[in-house]
Amino acid sequence: GISSGYKIVSLGTFIDQKILNGPVYSSSGSSPSSPLSPGKHVFTKEDDLRWIHHDDTGYIFYNMCAPTSSSTTTTTTTTTTTTATCHDEDERVGRQQQQQRRRRFSAGQAVNVTLQQQTGNWNLIGVTDLPASQKVFDIAIDHGYGEILESSYAFITVPSINYTTFQDHYNDYMNEIEVASNIDTAQAVLYDSTNEDDGNSTILGAVFWQAGTITTGSYLTLSSSQPGA
């Protein structure tokens, strides 16, 4: 998880910062994609941000946990209990069910996107004393304030892809790429493609921070007796 010993600190993960080059598109929830206007855009978890596209690069956001509800009814009252179901559970399901889970967990992170003029001075790094001003694209995941425990995040960066192609292949990425583990002891990503052009490839990349086992939704298991990658 992500934690801080300071209660007043704001924590974030900067994904990209570059010169603004063309329109920036976003897709949230069931809404169709739309271009963002200049300024700062704050997407909360409830906004269900799925992806951002800018300058031939796509950014896809995963949510590692999603709420599920169950109800218990008596003769006079109904009680609803909400719990969190996570990718990190040791749960063996079929390929079709696993793909559905990946789609269900494909959004729900707090993300800040800024499209605005920024000014700086190269003298701060000893290059020149002339100021510089440019329109900048900035995207970051916002983890919030204070002591944040058991918080996780995941995203995919898809480079060198135009807006139309990115839209067309978004579901492919969600079906073929699984965050198999994202906990303190091990992190792993599975690429499981049925695309004949890729030779029906299955690739698992993993880092073990300590000895353990990773089991993916497609029944692939990898164990390590010590930390390693």
ZIQUIPE-V230613 format. One line per field, one symbol per residue. ss: DSSP state (A for helix, B for strand, O for the rest). A space follows every 10 residues. Layout:
ss: ???
//
This chain:
ss: OOOOOOOOOB BBBBBBBBBO OOOBBBBBOO OOOBBOOOBB BBBOAAAOBB BBBBOOBBBB BBOOBBBBBB BBBOOOOBBB BBBBBBOOOO OOOOAAAAAA AAAAOOOOOO BBBBBBBBBB BAAAAOOOOO BBBBBBBBBB BBBBBOOOOO OOOBBBBBOO OOAAAAAAAA AAAAAABBBB BBOOOBBBBB BBOOOAAAOO OBBBBBBBOO OBBBBOOOOO BBBBOOOBO
//
